Every structure is written in structure tokens, then in C-alpha cells.
Amino acid sequence: MSNRISWTPKRLEGWGRYRSARTHVSNPSSIDGIVAAVRDSSGQIITYGKGRSYGDASLNTAGRTILLDRLNAIVEFDAKSGVIVCEAGVTLEQILNVAIPAGWFLPVTPGTRFPTIGGCLAADVHGKNHHVAGSISQHVRWFEIVLADGSRVRCSLNENTELFHATAGGMGLTGIICLVALQLSTVETSWIVSEKIATDSLRETMQELTANDTTWPYTVAWIDCMASGDAIGRGDVILGRHARADELSQAQLRNKLQTPPMTKLGLPFTPPLSLVNRLTTKIFNTVFGLSGRMTKRRASVLSAWAYFYPLDVAHSWNRLYGPPGFVQYQIVVPLEVGYEAIRHILDRCLVAGHPSSLAVLKRFGEAQGYLSFPKPGWTLALDIAVRPGLFDLLGEFDRFVIEQGGRVYLAKDAVLGAENFRKMYFEYGKWLEVKKAVDPQCRFSSDLSRRLDIEGDVRGNSKLELKKMQSVKKNSWMIVGAAGGIGSAVAMALARKGCDLALVDVGERIGEVERLALRIREETGRKATCHSFGEGSVTSIESLLDRVEEAGEAPFGYLWAAGVMWQQSDLQLDADKAARHHFINYTLPMLFLETVANRIERQGSGHIAAIGSPAGDRARRSNYLYGADKAALHAYLDGLAHRFAGLPVIITTIKPGPTRTPMTEGMEKLPLLAEPGAQGKRIARGLLGGAKEIYTPAVWRPIMTVIKLLPKFVFDRLDI
């Protein structure tokens, strides 16, 4: 069976586009194929539907991902009872296309019709009617799930009840939902009677929502996030209910049960810069906020698509935010603290320079899943463009929300920390017991679950319990090649600036590393530990990183400082030696840093640096093989920086000029030959300052700028 399973490398991303993952995917076309894929894979698995989860809940970096594109059959539909049985990859749009002509509609729908029903249940999605209808799981008759051992289990409120509650809102971590039986709601038409009420302040907005929740099944408010002062929180309260046939115009009556139209518009490319900024947000909010405000209440009859799914008018609208992407940050806070809490967050967004481009507010009722997001209270959802400083602000919001007794929505989150997660979700303990029972080896895992350290709780080695969360500190560094002249100098300089160090030997110089560690401890009082690893494989790199983490020394920053520079004449005549030279200077650091990068991606922040050389800026005849190796390393670091663009990850390329070390022995006539101690101090200062590129001494920057700009016919005449 395993021979028929194909796993293909692919990069996937969340809808916010600020989180992505390189993974191996399989795309089975049947439930038997899902079972086969689970049994075939020895690694960790998550499922991926239509990619509408904003953060990293459906991403599995360096793991395996089962796509649900082809598990898209509607198995059964009873037009009399309104029960529809679907495979997990069926979208809400597919359900609507079948249900509406028979007089049925979704009992709960989010703000887009493109997610899969399996994804909706895994996130236990809510809609504008949560105050009366609850979440999607409250309308699920039963579902079937593939567990970690490949078995299929049916769950309902009467059968495998605990697994039902753990899977609803469980973010795909209990197993793979494969079939869902959903109870639809009867409707006379697919049109919506809507009233829009203009409000002038947050307090008025909340008052209107509260007053109308008892008489309108659908209520939500659009908030003008650019408004400040007394006008903060102003917007439009948008009410809705399904229209009766006698409320339709003649044209509407002819299409009283129309199905969703095809979406033809879309953004075919990602603009190089975000088109969503303070200026465009202010223009949008001003135009939207002032339109029709001469009338306090405006009544209309809208198509269900215009009312429920206004953003679906264009595919790929998320590309408007450019390469950095955006965050949708959604919270719920108790009713009694709602006004002050919501006002505080709206105000802080403005003051901090991160206004939301789109914000909605509504009231929640009760929920039933152990990890379901809704709870009685006020929920606010903010779309915020990713820019420097945003994640620090969201961390501040997380702490504030905890103080208010609230929580954030896991389906949209990608920054919440493990400790804060546990403070928000009080029924996590119940969920964890189910997880331990059905998946004790954590076969179902994601970037989200690893960020929240759920695996640690399941296996009994939680990072929180081992205090490993506290070990990832910005003043801790791993230096590979610490025995080298520059590596040892940087290590000493970082220690003198208050950094703890994990010093790594990649050759046979562990004795020198141990002496350096002893000197650092004696002279600076900082922690310095010694490690070594074999050069050859990714396995040895993973083993090194695991040992350091298990010792509670997980660093924030990683510096690759190992390298060689052998005689050009020898390399030209010895291909094996040239290959070895390239392996040490490029292949090995690339493998190491790529392994580190995957861990940092899961960790959420970090710093990666490597020693390059001005020689890599433009290769010259006297050492072009060394220059080519360094040029390759520079290109790799540039690509790594692009990979983490917009995220709290720093990539630093260090280009030291000739330095008096064993590498340059016999080359005393080199121009601008620098002392390693001075180089180490300059590099440490740049690293701690967050520099993206460090020339040292600084004079090499203008020198190499000139050399790079020289025409080839001039450069070829130089004897360098």
C-alpha cells in the first residue's frame, strides 16, 4: 500500500501570507487514500484544505501534509430533513449550490464561502448569528475521523462524545476529519433583509448590537479603525435575516433561490509593496463611513453573497498586502469588560502605528468544543498589515486579553505563546486527555501545535515544565567554529556584552573551544558551554541542536564562523580538494543554517548570521574559488532574508576584511590587515544592533562598492 503513496515537496502558506511552510504533500482522492497516507507516513501529519486559515494551524514545516482538494464529494443529501453528508474537502460553496435550490441554507457561515467543511469543523467556525445559533459543531449530526493508527471512528454528541468535543475546534490535531453530516437550516429565499445603522462612537455601536441581538438573527458591526477620540469605534451596525418571498421585488422573486455566482475578479499577482497602508485605509474608511450617513437607518434586500461574503467578490484579495502579508487578530473578552477592553485595543493600534484596515465587532453566545474559540462576550477581529513592531504589539495585546479574561482565535493566530495559550483556554486539560488517548505519539502535528508546545504536554516533557521557554533569550548565541580566530573573538566580545554562549567545534579543536569557554566564564561570568558535531549529515546537525535544547540552552542567535581559505593554485589542480573547500565554506554552513531556520520558523523569532567575505562581492583571479564559495553563501543568506521578510527574524551577512588569523598566516602584506579582537568587537556590536550586513572594518564597504562598479575591461587589468 505504501508504494502507492506519493509525497511531493511543496510550499504552503496561510491566508494571511505571513506564515508559510515547506512540506511534503500527498493528495488522496478517497477516504481509503487518507487511511493509506496516515499508515504510510512515519512522520508528523496535518491536513490542508483551501488555505483559508490565516496563520499556521494548517502548516507543517519539514513534515507531511495531506491535501483535501480531491476529497470533495457530497455523499448524500436529504432534501426533506436538510441533512447533508459531505467529504471533508467539500467547500461551503458546494454545499450552498446543492442546498439552496431545495430551500436550505448553512446554519452557520463564516465571512467566506470557500473553506472546506472539514476545516470549518476543525476550527469550529462561527458567524454573524453566534448569539442565537452557536458554532458550526452545534449543527453537526455526526462526523467520521481517521485516527493515528489508521482506524475510522464515528463521533456525535451520543457516540465518542469526548472525541467529538476535542475535535470541534481542535485544529486537526486529534485526527483527520473525513466525513461530516451537517443539519442545514430551512429558508424561503436566499435573499437577506438587512438594516444598516450608522453609529458615532464605540459605546453607541455596542448599544445597538446589544439591543438588536434579541430580534435579529444576524448582527455584526463594521468599525472605522481610523477614527479617534470621541469617535473611536464608530461604524455601521449591520443587521440581517432571511427574506420571505413576499418581501422580494419581482426581479428578486424570479431568482428567489439563486445559488452563489462565480467569482471572476481577482488579483493575478502580488504587488511588490503593500497596497494597504494608513492612507488607503483612511480613504476607504472615510468613503465607507460617510456613504449614506445622511440616513441613520438604511433598509435593503441583499443577496446572501453580498451580505455574508462581501470579500469573496475577488479571489486572492489577500495579495493586496504585498509580500509581508497581514495578520487577522481576533479576540473575545467578557461582556462586562467589553467596552474598556475594545476601546483600549483600538486606541493602541492607532497610537502604535498599526491601524487595522478592516475590523468587525459582535457578541458571542455559548460554545461546546474544548478548544472552541467563542465564549459569552464581545469579539473583535482586526486585519493588520505586517510591519516591523507588529508582533511585539500583538504580544502586548495577548497579555492584556488574558488580564481581561479573554482569549484569541487559534484558527487566525500565528504568534501566541505556549504559556499564554494555557492561560486563555481553560478546558485545554480536558482536550489534552483526549489527545493523549487517541494520538500519544503526536502523529497529528502542526506549526501551531509545536509553537504552543502541545507535543511536550502529550509526551510529558513540556518545555514549560523544563523552563525551556525561558532559555530562548535574546542574549544567548550559538557560535559554530568558535575555535577560529574571528569566531573566538566574537564569542569573547558577545560575552563581555552580557551574552551566554554555546560554543561549537566542527573539526578536531574541541580542546581550544573548552579553553575559550573556561576563559569566558572566568573573565565575564557568563555561561559558556562546549559542543561538537560531525560534519557530514543533517542528522548530526539535528542531534547537536537537540542536545543544546535539552540542556536548556536554546539560543536566540546562531553564528556560523567556520571556514577555510586554501591556496588557489592547489585548488586549481586538485578537484577533490576544491570540492572539499566548497563543502566546508558553503554546503556545510547552508545545511546547518537551513536546519536552524526551520526551528526558528517554528519558534517564531531569532537571529541567523554567517561569516562571508568581501571576496564574495566580486571574484578575482587570485582567489576566485574562495570568492565563489563566499558568493554562494551570500546568495543563500539573501534568500533566507527574503524567506523571513516581515517576520521578527534577523539575517546578517558578515564580511570581514583580511584578519590576522591562522587562515592568513604568511600573508602579512595583505592591505588593511585587521586584528581579530577589533573585528570581534565590531561584529558583536553589529549583531546586537540587528545589522543586516556588516563590513569590518567599515572601509571595506566603499572599497567593494567601487570594485563592484568597475567596468569589466578596467577590472580585468587589475592585478588582484
PyMOL commands that set and color helices and strands:
alter all, ss='L'
color gray80, all
select helices_A, chain A and resi 2-4+31-40+92-102+117-123+130-133+136-139+161-167+202-212+229-231+245-247+250-254+278-290+304-308+310-313+317-321+335-351+390-403+418-424+428-438+447-451+454-459+468-471+485-496+510-524+538-550+568-573+575-603+614-616+624-643+662-664+676-688+700-709+712-715
alter helices_A, ss='H'
color red, helices_A
select strands_A, chain A and resi 8-13+20-26+45-48+64-67+74-78+83-87+104-105+140-146+152-155+176-183+185-186+191-199+218-223+235-242+265-266+297-303+314-315+326-333+358-364+377-385+407-408+476-480+500-505+528-532+557-560+606-611+649-656+693-696
alter strands_A, ss='S'
color yellow, strands_A
deselect
rebuild
show_as cartoon
